[in-house]
Amino acid sequence: MPEDAPAVAVRDLAKTYRSGVFKTRTVEALQGVTLEVETGEIFGLLGPNGAGKTTLVKSLLGIVYPTGGRAELFGVPATRSAARAPVGYLPENHRFPEFLTARKMLDTYGALSGVAPRERKARIPELLEKVKMAEAADARVGTFSKGMLQRTGLAQALLSRPRLLFLDEPTDGVDPVGRRQIRDILVELRAEGTTVFLNSHLLSEVEQVCSRVAILNEGEFVREGTIEELTQSEHVYDLRATPVPEETRQALPEGVLTPAGEPPPGEHTDGEALGAEATPAETRRYRVTADSRAHLNDVIDRLRRGGVELESITPRRQTLEDYFIDVVSRGEEGRGKEKEVRP
């Protein structure tokens, strides 16, 4: 495997499903998808149901053969069995033999993955402890809750010490404490150089652990970037400053300066300084809307001339969930305007 190859490389990947008696009906599950995931990053794949996420992951795992383009894992074509040797996988709807104990199940799956007996003997207790399942090591899988199954499944995916880990909804059915523990495990894996390809509907989880994300909709990537890039609100800034006098506010165009957390424009009492509740340092929080950097600089200059002391001004961020809903809800218009995928 090439040393400098990305963990995942996808170029113009397409998959068409045919249905009907004469196979005349077609569904374009993937339409020319291009993507790279670098070694050692946690990458999040997002998209609504039916977007093509499962087809993409199955194509990367060699389960589904694409009808066009190519996919590689560490420089090896995904259709070759050698590409899957350094890969761990936790599917969304996994089914483990219910009559086996957690320990025996992991031993069986480890043997199927080619893990040596001595390595399995040492590795299984270590992983059960890591996923907080050590006390249930000798309990039958059929007695486990959904959260316990997810923890055991994660241990299974890590058993062969994979360089690349595919996780499909790993925190589904896991309680908040368990979700945090899984997040901590993912961060540890990243520090060790493991690449994680994460598919999750819990966008708050994705936002906390992923280096980059891509949004897939109707078989196409509509946006890809870092969390910071995607969640920064265009032309909106958070300002902390001393109270803005009424005459200074009146000199600004309507809606440019508003109290933080309140809708623009100008829902305030005449004669009072515009701003949110004062902080102990006598600064207040505002929202500034400026359509360009020059416009922002002009607003700052006007505030300073009005005697306002600025403490900080930073781009406003929205949540990843808000951004995702906004992009997906745009439909065809969103796909046309938001397609900024890196080559």
Secondary structure by P-SEA (a helix, b strand, c coil): cccccccbbbcbbbbbbbbccccccccccccccccccccccbbbbbbccccaaaaaaaaaacccccccccccccccccccccccccbbbbcccccccccccaaaaaaaaaaaacccaaaaaacaaaaaaaaccccccccccccccaaaaaaaaaaaaacccccbbbbccccccccaaaaaaaaaaaaaaaaabbbbbccccaaaaaaacccbbbbbcccccccccccccccccccbbbbbcccccaaaaaacccccccccccccccccccccccccccccccbbbbbbbbccaaaaaaaaaaaaaacccccbbbbbbccaaaaaaaaaacaaaaaaccccccc
